[in-house]
């Protein structure tokens, strides 16, 4: 491995990440197995959460990540099973999934079996992250009116105690929030001195981390649409549980969570395609979280409305957007709506027949680019309410050729120079030198709406090239213009088509695209040399679909592509 990869990866980490990564290797504190603890009396039941589809297809058969296994074959310890699948097994999400009461007897058997097989502190099921999710799911299940077996109640105390001493400070990010959420749930559910310690510790982490991890525009600082929704669900769950223990958490804290959730809901809404699902930027896939519709309905049950918090009305255009537009009054035009999420770095362009999601974002926080892809200046486009141009998505996390390929620039609808990625993604979750966008300009008048931006990710190459891209919508269609400044040998702009898009005609510089509703779209390359290649599209974990990709080779550092619809 190139030593510069290590240097450019490690130099961004915080001291606390180094310290805790070393400490956790040598931490051998004895676990107190005393399970004596009593529970608080909630004022009411939890309101219905955002339920996921069931993952339990038989008494001991699970389907996670589009992969089915029987517990009898894999066991709780896992045999040749990817770690993420095994983690899901230990989450116990199905306890609170759709129609969970139909599987009550299965759930009780699984709970007892988990206790019997998984000795305290032994196996990956006791890693801090699955422990955090399991604690929350077990407590939710009880608070929804079920009854945890006595051995599970005893174990729950031990799991909370174990977690409180193994907070994932070496990872930070969404793992740290999940740890804190579990501590708050356990601190509210139980009562006594130890429970108060859990609650205080969890609140301290949540209230410090939310201001860092949720940006002012509502986006999550890791710039992953999927993780954004994971954390949004976490916050909604915290609001839910706080409402049934009203004397335990200050009302101002809960109100702050509600305002944060409202900002996050607005961002989520802005990053959806007309099909109601997220755009695939950085690590992102469908069906890991409840659907955006379910999250929105959950927020409504909790009394959170986007419009009622800080005038967060998507259709009116954001205040951030006004600062970048040449003509503020043009935002009132009904034809093109433009929303700039300036803190996270994404832009939504929307007209009567299209939605474009544009990535002008950094890869993520410098110290935590684990879920970043080399997708700078990529975009996704829906026309006539159907996805047309997409990014490649995410099918796996394990260290593999597929994992690396899916993170590279070549798997995204943007420009690759000299066969290199715009950011040096490596291993499963590492990034060395990374691209940073600059020279963002947004202009809008009666005739044209355009967004242009550049990034410096390729300046590490010999010729120090700079990629500039402009998206423009006018009366003649949607245009994508790419330019390269500096020396290079080869530059390819890729446009990955959704699998439902069919090429019904191909000429020297023109394609005719057909989608499911028999609508046809003309794609014309005014500058550049075209090829049609096969590509992959991974909208879900464990699911890779073959699709087609238009490659446009830049001529003299220039390419211009037009879509007519």
C-alpha positions as CSV (number, residue, x, y, z in Angstrom):
1,X,0.0,0.0,0.0
2,X,1.3,3.5,-0.9
3,X,2.6,5.1,2.3
4,X,1.1,8.4,1.2
5,X,-2.3,6.9,1.6
6,X,-1.7,6.3,5.3
7,X,-0.2,9.8,5.7
8,X,-3.1,11.6,4.0
9,X,-5.6,9.5,5.8
10,X,-4.2,9.7,9.3
11,X,-3.1,13.3,9.3
12,X,-6.8,14.4,9.5
13,X,-7.8,12.3,12.5
14,X,-8.5,13.8,15.9
15,X,-6.3,13.0,18.9
16,X,-9.2,11.4,20.6
17,X,-9.5,8.9,17.8
18,X,-5.9,7.8,18.2
19,X,-6.2,7.7,22.0
20,X,-9.3,5.6,22.1
21,X,-8.2,3.3,19.3
22,X,-5.1,2.4,21.4
23,X,-6.9,2.4,24.8
24,X,-9.7,0.0,23.5
25,X,-7.1,-2.6,22.6
26,X,-5.9,-2.8,26.2
27,X,-9.1,-2.0,28.1
28,X,-9.9,-5.0,30.2
29,X,-12.1,-3.7,33.0
30,X,-14.1,-6.5,34.7
31,X,-17.8,-6.5,34.0
32,X,-20.1,-6.1,36.9
33,X,-22.7,-8.8,36.4
34,X,-25.0,-7.6,39.1
35,X,-28.4,-7.1,37.4
36,X,-30.4,-5.6,40.2
37,X,-32.2,-2.5,38.9
38,X,-35.8,-1.3,38.8
39,X,-37.7,0.5,36.0
40,X,-39.4,3.8,35.9
41,X,-43.1,4.1,35.2
42,X,-43.7,5.8,31.8
43,X,-46.6,8.3,31.6
44,X,-48.0,6.5,28.5
45,X,-47.0,4.2,25.7
46,X,-44.6,5.2,23.0
47,X,-46.2,6.5,19.9
48,X,-45.8,4.2,16.8
49,X,-42.3,4.5,15.4
50,X,-41.2,4.3,11.8
51,X,-41.5,0.6,11.2
52,X,-39.3,-1.4,8.9
53,X,-40.4,-4.4,6.9
54,X,-40.0,-7.7,8.7
55,X,-36.6,-9.4,8.4
56,X,-37.7,-12.6,10.1
57,X,-39.2,-14.9,7.4
58,X,-39.4,-18.0,9.6
59,X,-38.9,-18.9,13.3
60,X,-35.1,-18.8,12.9
61,X,-34.7,-17.5,9.3
62,X,-33.6,-14.0,8.6
63,X,-33.3,-11.9,5.4
64,X,-30.9,-9.0,5.7
65,X,-29.2,-7.1,2.9
66,X,-31.0,-9.3,0.3
67,X,-29.4,-12.4,1.8
68,X,-31.2,-15.1,3.7
69,X,-29.8,-17.5,6.3
70,X,-31.1,-19.7,9.0
71,X,-29.8,-19.2,12.5
72,X,-29.4,-23.0,12.7
73,X,-26.7,-22.8,9.9
74,X,-24.9,-19.5,10.7
75,X,-25.3,-19.4,14.5
76,X,-25.1,-16.2,16.4
77,X,-21.3,-16.2,15.9
78,X,-21.6,-16.4,12.1
79,X,-19.8,-18.8,9.8
80,X,-18.4,-17.2,6.6
81,X,-20.9,-14.4,6.9
82,X,-20.2,-10.7,6.2
83,X,-19.9,-8.8,9.4
84,X,-22.7,-6.3,8.5
85,X,-25.1,-9.2,8.0
86,X,-24.1,-10.6,11.4
87,X,-24.5,-7.2,13.0
88,X,-28.0,-7.0,11.7
89,X,-28.7,-10.4,13.3
90,X,-27.8,-8.9,16.7
91,X,-29.8,-5.7,16.3
92,X,-33.2,-7.4,16.9
93,X,-34.9,-4.8,14.5
94,X,-37.7,-7.3,13.9
95,X,-39.1,-6.8,17.4
96,X,-40.5,-3.5,16.3
97,X,-41.0,-4.2,12.6
98,X,-44.3,-4.2,10.6
99,X,-46.8,-6.7,12.0
100,X,-44.5,-7.7,14.8
101,X,-47.3,-9.1,17.0
102,X,-47.8,-11.9,14.4
103,X,-44.3,-13.1,15.3
104,X,-44.5,-12.8,19.1
105,X,-43.7,-16.4,19.9
106,X,-40.7,-16.4,17.5
107,X,-39.4,-13.2,19.2
108,X,-39.6,-14.7,22.7
109,X,-37.8,-17.8,21.6
110,X,-35.1,-15.7,19.9
111,X,-34.6,-13.5,22.9
112,X,-34.1,-16.5,25.2
113,X,-31.8,-18.1,22.7
114,X,-29.7,-15.0,22.4
115,X,-29.2,-14.9,26.2
116,X,-28.3,-18.6,26.3
117,X,-25.7,-18.4,23.6
118,X,-24.2,-15.0,23.9
119,X,-22.2,-14.8,27.1
120,X,-21.5,-11.3,28.4
121,X,-18.8,-9.5,26.5
122,X,-18.1,-12.4,24.1
123,X,-18.5,-12.3,20.3
124,X,-19.3,-9.5,17.8
125,X,-22.9,-9.2,19.1
126,X,-21.3,-7.4,22.1
127,X,-19.5,-4.9,19.9
128,X,-20.7,-1.4,20.9
129,X,-22.7,-0.6,17.8
130,X,-24.9,-3.7,17.7
131,X,-25.2,-3.6,21.5
132,X,-26.5,0.0,21.2
133,X,-29.2,-0.9,18.6
134,X,-30.2,-4.0,20.5
135,X,-30.7,-2.1,23.8
136,X,-33.0,0.4,22.1
137,X,-35.0,-2.3,20.3
138,X,-35.4,-4.4,23.5
139,X,-36.6,-1.3,25.5
140,X,-38.9,-0.2,22.7
141,X,-40.5,-3.7,22.6
142,X,-41.2,-3.6,26.3
143,X,-42.5,0.0,26.2
144,X,-44.9,-1.0,23.4
145,X,-46.6,-3.3,25.8
146,X,-44.7,-6.6,25.4
147,X,-42.9,-8.3,28.3
148,X,-39.2,-9.0,28.2
149,X,-38.4,-12.4,29.8
150,X,-36.7,-11.9,33.2
151,X,-33.3,-13.2,31.9
152,X,-33.5,-10.5,29.2
153,X,-34.2,-7.8,31.7
154,X,-31.2,-8.9,33.7
155,X,-29.1,-9.0,30.6
156,X,-30.3,-5.6,29.6
157,X,-28.8,-4.0,32.7
158,X,-25.5,-5.7,32.0
159,X,-25.5,-4.6,28.3
160,X,-26.1,-1.0,29.3
161,X,-23.3,-1.1,31.8
162,X,-21.0,-2.8,29.2
163,X,-21.8,-0.1,26.6
164,X,-21.3,2.8,29.0
165,X,-17.6,1.8,29.3
166,X,-17.1,1.2,25.6
167,X,-18.3,4.3,23.9
168,X,-16.9,4.5,20.3
169,X,-14.8,7.6,20.6
170,X,-12.3,6.1,18.2
171,X,-15.0,6.1,15.4
172,X,-17.1,9.1,16.3
173,X,-19.9,10.0,13.9
174,X,-23.1,7.9,13.7
175,X,-21.6,5.2,16.0
176,X,-21.2,7.7,18.8
177,X,-24.8,9.0,18.4
178,X,-26.1,5.4,18.5
179,X,-24.1,4.8,21.7
180,X,-25.5,7.9,23.3
181,X,-29.1,7.1,22.2
182,X,-28.9,3.7,23.8
183,X,-27.6,5.3,27.1
184,X,-30.5,7.7,27.1
185,X,-33.1,5.0,26.5
186,X,-31.6,2.9,29.3
187,X,-31.3,5.9,31.6
188,X,-35.0,6.6,31.2
189,X,-36.2,3.0,31.2
190,X,-34.4,2.1,34.5
191,X,-34.2,4.2,37.6
192,X,-31.6,4.7,40.3
193,X,-28.1,6.0,40.6
194,X,-26.7,3.9,37.7
195,X,-29.6,4.8,35.4
196,X,-29.1,8.5,36.1
197,X,-25.4,8.1,35.2
198,X,-26.4,6.5,31.9
199,X,-28.9,9.3,31.1
200,X,-26.5,12.1,32.0
201,X,-23.7,10.6,29.9
202,X,-25.9,10.0,26.9
203,X,-27.4,13.5,27.0
204,X,-23.9,15.1,27.3
205,X,-22.8,13.2,24.1
206,X,-26.0,13.8,22.1
207,X,-26.2,17.5,22.9
208,X,-22.6,18.1,22.0
209,X,-22.6,15.9,18.9
210,X,-25.8,17.1,17.3
211,X,-24.5,20.6,16.8
212,X,-21.5,19.1,15.1
213,X,-23.1,16.3,13.1
214,X,-26.2,18.1,11.9
215,X,-25.3,21.1,9.8
216,X,-27.3,24.4,9.8
217,X,-29.0,23.4,6.5
218,X,-30.2,20.2,8.1
219,X,-27.8,17.8,6.4
220,X,-25.7,15.3,8.1
221,X,-22.0,16.1,8.1
222,X,-21.0,12.8,6.5
223,X,-22.9,13.8,3.4
224,X,-24.6,10.4,3.0
225,X,-28.3,10.5,2.3
226,X,-28.7,7.1,3.9
227,X,-26.9,8.0,7.1
228,X,-28.8,11.2,7.3
229,X,-32.0,9.2,7.6
230,X,-30.5,6.8,10.1
231,X,-29.7,9.7,12.4
232,X,-33.0,11.4,11.7
233,X,-34.8,8.2,12.9
234,X,-32.5,8.2,16.0
235,X,-33.6,11.8,16.9
236,X,-37.2,11.0,16.3
237,X,-36.9,8.0,18.6
238,X,-35.3,10.2,21.3
239,X,-38.1,12.7,21.1
240,X,-40.6,9.8,21.3
241,X,-39.1,8.3,24.5
242,X,-38.5,11.7,26.1
243,X,-42.3,12.4,25.8
244,X,-43.3,9.4,27.9
245,X,-40.8,10.3,30.7
246,X,-41.6,14.1,30.8
247,X,-40.0,14.8,34.1
248,X,-36.6,13.4,33.2
249,X,-35.3,15.6,30.4
250,X,-35.6,19.4,30.2
251,X,-38.3,20.5,27.9
252,X,-35.9,22.9,26.2
253,X,-33.6,20.0,25.2
254,X,-36.5,18.1,23.7
255,X,-37.6,21.3,21.8
256,X,-34.1,21.6,20.5
257,X,-34.3,18.0,19.2
258,X,-37.6,18.8,17.5
259,X,-36.1,21.8,15.7
260,X,-33.1,19.7,14.6
261,X,-35.5,17.0,13.3
262,X,-37.4,19.6,11.4
263,X,-34.3,20.8,9.7
264,X,-33.3,17.3,8.9
265,X,-36.7,16.5,7.5
266,X,-36.5,19.5,5.2
267,X,-33.1,18.4,3.9
268,X,-34.4,14.8,3.4
269,X,-37.3,16.1,1.4
270,X,-34.9,18.2,-0.8
271,X,-32.8,15.1,-1.6
272,X,-35.6,12.9,-2.8
273,X,-36.4,11.9,-6.3
274,X,-40.1,12.0,-7.5
275,X,-40.3,8.3,-6.7
276,X,-40.0,9.2,-3.0
277,X,-36.6,7.7,-2.4
278,X,-33.2,9.2,-1.7
279,X,-30.5,10.1,-4.2
280,X,-27.5,7.8,-4.0
281,X,-24.6,10.0,-2.8
282,X,-21.7,8.5,-0.9
283,X,-22.6,5.4,1.0
284,X,-26.4,5.2,0.3
285,X,-28.9,2.4,-0.4
286,X,-32.6,1.9,-0.1
287,X,-34.3,-0.1,2.6
288,X,-31.6,0.3,5.3
289,X,-33.8,2.8,7.1
290,X,-37.6,3.1,7.1
291,X,-38.8,4.9,3.9
292,X,-38.7,8.7,3.8
293,X,-42.5,8.6,3.7
294,X,-42.5,6.5,7.0
295,X,-40.1,8.9,8.6
296,X,-42.2,11.9,7.6
297,X,-45.3,10.3,9.0
298,X,-43.5,9.4,12.2
299,X,-42.5,13.0,12.7
300,X,-46.1,14.0,12.2
301,X,-47.2,11.7,15.0
302,X,-44.6,13.4,17.2
303,X,-46.0,16.8,16.4
304,X,-43.1,17.9,14.2
305,X,-44.0,19.8,11.0
306,X,-41.5,21.2,8.6
307,X,-43.4,24.3,7.9
308,X,-44.0,25.1,11.6
309,X,-40.3,25.2,12.5
310,X,-38.2,28.2,11.3
311,X,-40.4,28.6,8.1
312,X,-38.9,25.5,6.7
313,X,-41.0,25.3,3.5
314,X,-39.1,23.6,0.7
315,X,-41.2,25.1,-2.1
316,X,-40.3,28.6,-1.2
317,X,-36.6,28.2,-1.8
318,X,-34.0,28.6,1.0
319,X,-32.4,31.7,2.4
320,X,-29.0,30.3,1.5
321,X,-30.0,30.1,-2.1
322,X,-30.9,33.8,-2.3
323,X,-27.4,34.7,-1.4
324,X,-26.0,33.0,-4.5
325,X,-28.6,34.0,-7.1
326,X,-27.9,37.0,-9.3
327,X,-31.6,38.1,-9.2
328,X,-33.5,37.4,-6.0
329,X,-36.8,38.1,-7.6
330,X,-36.2,35.2,-10.1
331,X,-36.7,32.7,-7.3
332,X,-40.4,33.5,-7.5
333,X,-40.6,32.1,-11.0
334,X,-42.9,29.1,-11.0
335,X,-40.9,27.2,-13.8
336,X,-37.6,26.4,-12.0
337,X,-37.3,26.0,-8.3
338,X,-33.7,25.9,-7.0
339,X,-32.7,25.0,-3.4
340,X,-29.1,25.3,-2.3
341,X,-28.2,23.4,0.9
342,X,-25.1,25.5,1.3
343,X,-23.7,23.9,4.5
344,X,-23.8,20.3,3.3
345,X,-23.1,21.2,-0.4
346,X,-26.1,19.8,-2.4
347,X,-28.4,21.6,-4.8
348,X,-31.8,20.6,-6.0
349,X,-33.0,22.0,-9.4
350,X,-36.7,21.2,-10.1
351,X,-38.9,22.0,-13.0
352,X,-42.3,20.8,-14.1
353,X,-40.9,17.6,-15.7
354,X,-37.5,17.1,-14.0
355,X,-35.6,17.0,-10.8
356,X,-31.8,17.2,-10.7
357,X,-29.7,16.6,-7.5
358,X,-26.3,18.1,-7.8
359,X,-23.2,17.3,-5.6
360,X,-21.0,20.3,-5.0
361,X,-20.1,19.0,-1.5
362,X,-16.8,18.1,0.2
363,X,-16.4,14.4,0.8
364,X,-17.3,14.8,4.5
365,X,-15.7,15.9,7.7
366,X,-11.9,15.7,7.4
367,X,-11.6,13.3,10.4
368,X,-14.4,11.0,9.3
369,X,-14.7,10.3,5.5
370,X,-15.5,6.6,6.2
371,X,-18.7,6.7,4.1
372,X,-17.4,9.0,1.3
373,X,-17.2,8.1,-2.3
374,X,-15.2,9.9,-5.0
375,X,-18.3,11.4,-6.4
376,X,-17.6,15.1,-6.4
377,X,-19.6,17.1,-9.1
378,X,-21.7,14.0,-9.7
379,X,-25.5,14.4,-10.2
380,X,-28.7,12.4,-10.5
381,X,-31.6,13.3,-12.8
382,X,-35.2,12.3,-12.9
383,X,-37.4,13.1,-15.9
384,X,-41.2,12.6,-16.1
385,X,-40.9,11.3,-12.5
386,X,-38.5,8.4,-13.4
387,X,-34.8,8.2,-12.7
388,X,-32.7,8.7,-15.8
389,X,-29.1,9.4,-14.7
390,X,-27.9,7.9,-11.4
391,X,-24.9,7.2,-9.3
392,X,-23.7,3.6,-8.9
393,X,-24.9,3.1,-5.3
394,X,-23.7,0.8,-2.6
395,X,-24.0,-3.0,-2.4
396,X,-21.6,-4.0,0.3
397,X,-19.2,-2.8,3.1
398,X,-16.7,-5.7,3.3
399,X,-13.2,-5.3,1.9
400,X,-13.6,-6.4,-1.6
401,X,-13.2,-5.4,-5.3
402,X,-16.9,-4.5,-5.4
403,X,-16.6,-2.2,-2.4
404,X,-13.6,-0.4,-3.8
405,X,-15.1,-0.1,-7.3
406,X,-18.4,1.3,-5.9
407,X,-16.5,4.1,-4.1
408,X,-14.4,5.1,-7.2
409,X,-15.2,8.0,-9.5
410,X,-15.8,5.6,-12.4
411,X,-19.0,4.4,-10.6
412,X,-20.5,7.9,-10.6
413,X,-22.0,10.3,-13.0
414,X,-19.1,12.7,-13.1
415,X,-15.6,13.0,-14.8
416,X,-12.7,10.7,-14.3
417,X,-9.2,11.9,-15.4
418,X,-6.4,9.5,-16.4
419,X,-8.1,6.6,-14.8
420,X,-7.9,8.0,-11.3
421,X,-10.5,8.9,-8.8
422,X,-11.2,12.4,-7.7
423,X,-10.5,11.4,-4.1
424,X,-8.2,8.6,-3.1
425,X,-10.7,6.1,-1.7
426,X,-9.0,2.9,-0.4
427,X,-9.7,-0.1,1.8
428,X,-13.4,-0.2,2.9
429,X,-13.7,3.1,4.7
430,X,-10.6,5.1,4.0
431,X,-9.8,8.3,2.0
432,X,-6.3,9.7,1.5
433,X,-6.1,12.9,-0.6
434,X,-9.6,14.2,-1.2
435,X,-11.3,16.6,-3.6
436,X,-12.6,20.0,-2.4
437,X,-15.1,22.0,-4.5
438,X,-14.6,25.7,-5.2
439,X,-15.8,28.5,-7.4
440,X,-19.5,27.7,-7.0
441,X,-21.7,30.0,-8.9
442,X,-25.5,29.9,-9.1
443,X,-27.3,32.1,-11.6
444,X,-31.0,32.4,-12.4
445,X,-33.0,34.7,-14.6
446,X,-36.1,34.6,-16.8
447,X,-34.5,32.4,-19.4
448,X,-31.7,30.3,-17.8
449,X,-30.9,28.6,-14.5
450,X,-27.3,27.4,-14.1
451,X,-25.0,26.0,-11.5
452,X,-21.3,25.8,-12.1
453,X,-18.5,24.5,-9.8
454,X,-14.9,23.2,-9.9
455,X,-12.9,20.9,-7.7
456,X,-9.2,20.3,-7.0
457,X,-9.2,16.5,-6.5
458,X,-6.9,15.9,-9.5
459,X,-4.3,18.5,-8.7
460,X,-2.2,15.7,-7.2
461,X,-1.7,14.4,-10.7
462,X,1.4,15.5,-12.8
463,X,-0.6,18.0,-14.9
464,X,-2.5,19.4,-11.9
465,X,-5.8,19.3,-13.8
466,X,-8.9,21.0,-12.5
467,X,-12.4,19.8,-13.4
468,X,-15.1,22.4,-14.0
469,X,-18.8,21.4,-14.6
470,X,-21.9,23.5,-15.4
471,X,-25.5,22.3,-15.3
472,X,-27.8,24.6,-17.2
473,X,-31.5,24.5,-17.9
474,X,-33.1,26.7,-20.6
475,X,-35.8,26.6,-23.2
476,X,-33.6,24.2,-25.3
477,X,-33.2,21.6,-22.6
478,X,-30.8,20.4,-19.8
479,X,-27.1,20.9,-20.6
480,X,-24.0,19.5,-18.8
481,X,-20.8,21.1,-19.8
482,X,-17.4,19.7,-18.6
483,X,-14.0,21.4,-18.9
484,X,-10.6,20.4,-17.8
485,X,-7.9,23.0,-17.0
486,X,-4.3,21.8,-16.9
487,X,-2.5,18.8,-18.6
488,X,-4.0,15.3,-18.8
489,X,-4.0,12.4,-21.1
490,X,-7.6,11.2,-21.0
491,X,-10.8,12.5,-19.4
492,X,-14.2,10.7,-19.4
493,X,-17.5,12.1,-18.4
494,X,-19.9,9.2,-17.4
495,X,-23.6,9.3,-17.4
496,X,-24.9,6.1,-15.7
497,X,-28.5,5.3,-16.8
498,X,-31.1,3.8,-14.5
499,X,-31.8,0.1,-15.6
500,X,-35.3,1.1,-16.7
501,X,-33.9,3.4,-19.3
502,X,-33.7,1.8,-22.7
503,X,-31.5,3.0,-25.6
504,X,-33.9,2.8,-28.6
505,X,-31.6,4.5,-31.1
506,X,-27.9,5.5,-31.3
507,X,-26.3,7.7,-33.8
508,X,-22.8,9.3,-34.0
509,X,-23.6,11.9,-31.4
510,X,-27.2,11.3,-30.4
511,X,-29.1,8.8,-28.3
512,X,-32.8,8.3,-27.9
513,X,-33.8,7.1,-24.4
514,X,-37.1,5.5,-23.6
515,X,-38.5,5.0,-20.1
516,X,-41.3,2.9,-18.7
517,X,-44.2,5.2,-19.6
518,X,-43.1,5.2,-23.2
519,X,-41.8,8.8,-23.0
520,X,-38.7,9.4,-25.1
521,X,-35.8,11.7,-24.3
522,X,-33.2,12.9,-26.8
523,X,-29.6,13.0,-25.6
524,X,-27.2,14.9,-27.9
525,X,-23.4,15.2,-27.3
526,X,-22.4,18.5,-29.0
527,X,-18.8,18.1,-28.0
528,X,-17.0,14.9,-27.1
529,X,-16.6,11.4,-28.4
530,X,-19.2,8.9,-27.2
531,X,-19.2,5.2,-26.2
532,X,-21.9,3.0,-24.6
533,X,-20.6,0.7,-21.9
534,X,-22.0,-1.7,-19.4
535,X,-22.1,-0.5,-15.8
536,X,-23.4,-1.6,-12.4
537,X,-26.3,-0.1,-10.4
538,X,-26.6,-1.1,-6.7
539,X,-29.7,0.5,-5.2
540,X,-29.7,-1.9,-2.2
541,X,-27.1,-3.8,-0.2
542,X,-26.7,-7.2,-1.8
543,X,-28.3,-6.2,-5.1
544,X,-26.3,-5.3,-8.2
545,X,-28.1,-4.6,-11.4
546,X,-26.6,-4.4,-14.9
547,X,-27.2,-1.1,-16.7
548,X,-25.8,1.0,-19.4
549,X,-23.5,4.0,-19.2
550,X,-22.7,6.7,-21.7
551,X,-19.1,7.6,-21.7
552,X,-18.2,11.0,-23.3
553,X,-14.5,11.5,-23.9
554,X,-13.5,15.1,-23.6
555,X,-11.9,16.6,-26.7
556,X,-9.4,19.3,-26.0
557,X,-10.6,19.3,-22.4
558,X,-14.2,20.0,-23.3
559,X,-17.5,18.2,-23.5
560,X,-21.1,19.4,-23.7
561,X,-24.2,17.2,-23.4
562,X,-27.8,18.1,-23.9
563,X,-31.0,16.3,-22.9
564,X,-34.3,17.3,-24.6
565,X,-37.6,16.4,-22.9
